Amino acid sequence: MKVDQVSATAYRVPTEEPESDGTLTWTQTTIVVVDATAGDATGLGYTYGPAACAALVRDELAPVVQGADVLDVPRAARDMAIAVRNVGRRGPTAMAISAVDTALWDLKARVLGVPLAGLFGQVHDEVAAYGSGGFTSLTDEELERQLGGWVNNDGIPRVKMKVGTAWGSREDRDVERVGVARRAIGDEAELYVDANGAYTAKQAVRLAERFEALGVTWLEEPVSSDDLDGLRAVRERVDCDVAAGEYGFDVSYFERMCAAGAVDCLQADVTRCGGFTEWLRVAAVAAAHGLDISAHCAPALHTHVAGTVPNVRHIEYFADHVRVERLLFAGVPEPRGGCLRPDLSAGGMGLELKRVDAERWRS
């Protein structure tokens, strides 16, 4: 059976209020959804990338994979990477490839009548999730409500918040907010912080000591993820785990990060790194360096693939993406007991676009 058609549509979903981290503020989230069809079956994939990804799918990628064998997804991934040589493999192009790749894997599983996790082969029946949000734009009351809700109401015993307020210029405010979070979640829950590259290396080391006094065990992107020397310098001087990798667009990026000794846990985002095909290769790179991998954002996409590798640590249950996925898709997995478990009763990922509802956000 051959792939008949590949199409892409962009949707822009406004946030309920402006959201900020240490280095960026945004008011909308754009998601590009790809449909890949073969006969009566349709596979679904997506990326959290710019609307330009839809044009890249239409103009550069669809002609490459239409007519390809439904079962040969790795070959299609290779052919897409070759086809974009003169366009550039990274950035929006990698995001577009990711969306097509995930749609092709979903299509293959649906054609075979098996869940995607079953097609890959499971190692874990479920994967730990951590609630992620805690934007710097939240008031203390909103921060308490969000993080405390995940722990006390939803049973998720690990949460992450943003620090690095105003490009790291408000250190005392960051520490104060971490204290608010700790009081909201109690002493037993795990607390993570994410600076989104807002600090300098020495500043991150100083602040890590103050964060660790409040029980923080995970320090994400204390400096820019492009600064491998800086990440390593921080990692060598703090007790909490240093993590990065969400902006990786190909497997070589992650190999360089691991080889540099820059992280304790590697992050990879299936909507950016090249889809399921490349995410699995990245997990192998992490394993070769004795590291765990953590699935960055897009929890509905990561739930099926994360449990197929031995060295997965957890999935990021990111508030912004959870909201978008609930609005646009049916079949979105919900955390139980602090974990996400794939739906094994349906073919593919079990996700269906709510096409009528989604039209209001079509770009």
Backbone hydrogen bonds, N-H to C=O, Kabsch-Sander energy under -0.5 kcal/mol:
donor,donor_aa,acceptor,acceptor_aa,energy
3,V,68,A,-2.6
4,D,2,K,-0.5
4,D,37,T,-2.7
5,Q,37,T,-1.2
7,S,35,D,-2.4
9,T,33,V,-2.4
11,Y,31,I,-2.6
12,R,361,W,-2.7
13,V,11,Y,-0.6
13,V,29,T,-2.8
15,T,27,T,-2.3
19,E,26,W,-2.6
21,D,24,L,-2.5
26,W,19,E,-2.6
29,T,13,V,-2.6
31,I,11,Y,-2.6
32,V,47,T,-2.8
33,V,9,T,-2.9
33,V,31,I,-0.6
34,V,45,G,-3.2
35,D,7,S,-2.3
36,A,43,G,-2.3
37,T,5,Q,-2.6
38,A,41,A,-2.4
41,A,38,A,-2.1
43,G,36,A,-3.5
45,G,34,V,-2.0
47,T,32,V,-1.7
49,G,47,T,-1.3
53,C,50,P,-2.2
54,A,51,A,-1.7
55,A,51,A,-0.7
56,L,52,A,-1.9
57,V,53,C,-2.3
58,R,54,A,-2.4
59,D,55,A,-3.1
60,E,56,L,-2.2
61,L,56,L,-1.5
61,L,57,V,-0.5
62,A,57,V,-3.3
64,V,61,L,-1.1
65,V,61,L,-1.8
66,Q,62,A,-2.4
67,G,3,V,-2.8
68,A,65,V,-2.3
70,V,1,M,-2.7
72,D,69,D,-1.2
73,V,71,L,-1.0
76,A,72,D,-1.7
77,A,73,V,-2.5
78,R,74,P,-2.2
79,D,75,R,-2.6
80,M,76,A,-2.3
81,A,77,A,-2.0
82,I,78,R,-2.1
83,A,79,D,-2.3
84,V,80,M,-1.3
85,R,82,I,-1.5
87,V,84,V,-0.7
88,G,84,V,-2.8
93,T,90,R,-1.3
94,A,91,G,-0.6
95,M,91,G,-1.8
96,A,92,P,-2.6
97,I,93,T,-2.6
98,S,94,A,-2.4
99,A,95,M,-2.1
100,V,96,A,-2.1
101,D,97,I,-3.0
102,T,98,S,-2.5
103,A,99,A,-1.7
104,L,100,V,-2.5
105,W,101,D,-2.2
106,D,102,T,-2.1
107,L,103,A,-2.5
108,K,104,L,-2.6
109,A,105,W,-2.3
110,R,106,D,-2.1
111,V,107,L,-2.8
112,L,108,K,-2.1
113,G,109,A,-0.8
114,V,109,A,-2.6
116,L,348,G,-2.4
119,L,115,P,-2.0
120,F,116,L,-2.3
121,G,117,A,-2.3
123,V,307,G,-3.0
124,H,307,G,-2.7
127,V,340,L,-2.3
129,A,338,G,-2.7
130,Y,315,I,-2.1
131,G,158,R,-1.9
132,S,317,Y,-2.0
133,G,160,K,-1.9
136,T,20,S,-1.7
137,S,20,S,-0.7
138,L,135,F,-1.8
143,L,139,T,-2.6
144,E,140,D,-2.5
145,R,141,E,-2.2
146,Q,142,E,-2.6
147,L,143,L,-2.3
148,G,144,E,-2.1
149,G,145,R,-1.5
150,W,146,Q,-1.7
151,V,147,L,-1.8
152,N,148,G,-3.1
153,N,149,G,-1.9
154,D,149,G,-1.9
156,I,150,W,-2.9
159,V,190,E,-2.1
160,K,131,G,-2.6
161,M,192,Y,-1.8
162,K,134,G,-1.8
163,V,194,D,-2.5
167,W,22,G,-2.3
167,W,164,G,-0.7
168,G,164,G,-1.8
169,S,165,T,-0.9
169,S,166,A,-1.2
170,R,165,T,-1.1
174,D,170,R,-2.0
175,V,171,E,-2.2
176,E,172,D,-2.4
177,R,173,R,-2.5
178,V,174,D,-2.1
179,G,175,V,-2.0
180,V,176,E,-1.9
181,A,177,R,-2.4
182,R,178,V,-2.4
183,R,179,G,-2.1
184,A,180,V,-1.8
185,I,181,A,-1.9
186,G,182,R,-1.4
189,A,185,I,-0.5
190,E,157,P,-2.7
191,L,215,G,-0.7
192,Y,159,V,-2.7
193,V,218,W,-2.6
194,D,161,M,-2.0
195,A,220,E,-2.5
196,N,220,E,-0.5
197,G,221,E,-2.9
198,A,195,A,-1.4
199,Y,222,P,-1.3
204,A,200,T,-2.5
205,V,201,A,-2.0
206,R,202,K,-2.2
207,L,203,Q,-2.6
208,A,204,A,-2.5
209,E,205,V,-1.4
210,R,206,R,-1.0
211,F,207,L,-2.8
212,E,208,A,-3.1
213,A,209,E,-1.2
214,L,211,F,-1.6
215,G,212,E,-1.8
216,V,211,F,-1.7
217,T,191,L,-2.0
218,W,191,L,-0.7
219,L,241,D,-3.5
220,E,193,V,-2.8
220,E,218,W,-0.6
221,E,243,A,-2.8
227,D,224,S,-1.8
228,L,226,D,-1.3
231,L,227,D,-2.4
232,R,228,L,-2.4
233,A,229,D,-2.3
234,V,230,G,-2.2
235,R,231,L,-2.9
236,E,232,R,-2.3
237,R,234,V,-1.5
238,V,234,V,-0.8
238,V,235,R,-0.7
241,D,217,T,-2.3
243,A,219,L,-1.8
244,A,265,C,-1.0
248,G,245,G,-1.9
253,Y,250,D,-0.9
254,F,250,D,-1.0
255,E,251,V,-1.9
256,R,252,S,-2.2
257,M,253,Y,-1.9
258,C,254,F,-2.4
259,A,255,E,-2.8
260,A,256,R,-1.6
261,G,258,C,-1.8
262,A,257,M,-1.8
264,D,242,V,-3.4
265,C,242,V,-1.3
266,L,292,D,-2.3
267,Q,244,A,-2.6
268,A,294,S,-1.9
270,V,268,A,-0.6
272,R,269,D,-2.1
273,C,269,D,-2.8
275,G,270,V,-1.0
278,E,274,G,-0.7
279,W,275,G,-2.3
280,L,276,F,-2.1
281,R,277,T,-1.0
282,V,278,E,-2.6
283,A,279,W,-2.3
284,A,280,L,-1.4
285,V,281,R,-1.9
286,A,282,V,-2.5
287,A,283,A,-2.2
288,A,284,A,-2.2
289,H,285,V,-1.0
289,H,286,A,-0.9
290,G,287,A,-1.8
291,L,286,A,-2.9
292,D,264,D,-0.6
293,I,311,N,-2.4
294,S,266,L,-2.7
295,A,314,H,-2.4
296,H,268,A,-2.3
296,H,294,S,-0.6
297,C,295,A,-0.6
301,L,298,A,-1.0
302,H,298,A,-2.0
303,T,299,P,-1.5
304,H,301,L,-0.5
305,V,301,L,-0.6
306,A,302,H,-2.8
307,G,303,T,-0.7
308,T,305,V,-1.9
309,V,306,A,-1.2
312,V,309,V,-1.0
313,R,293,I,-2.8
314,H,293,I,-0.5
315,I,128,A,-2.2
316,E,295,A,-2.5
317,Y,130,Y,-2.8
317,Y,315,I,-0.7
318,F,316,E,-1.4
319,A,132,S,-3.0
322,V,318,F,-2.9
323,R,319,A,-2.1
324,V,320,D,-1.9
325,E,321,H,-2.9
326,R,322,V,-2.1
327,L,323,R,-1.9
328,L,324,V,-2.3
329,F,325,E,-2.3
330,A,352,E,-3.1
336,R,339,C,-2.9
338,G,154,D,-0.5
339,C,336,R,-1.4
340,L,127,V,-2.8
344,L,342,P,-0.8
348,G,114,V,-2.6
350,G,347,G,-1.1
352,E,330,A,-2.0
354,K,328,L,-3.5
355,R,353,L,-1.7
358,A,354,K,-2.8
359,E,355,R,-1.0
359,E,356,V,-0.6
360,R,357,D,-0.9
361,W,358,A,-2.0
362,R,359,E,-1.3
363,S,10,A,-3.2
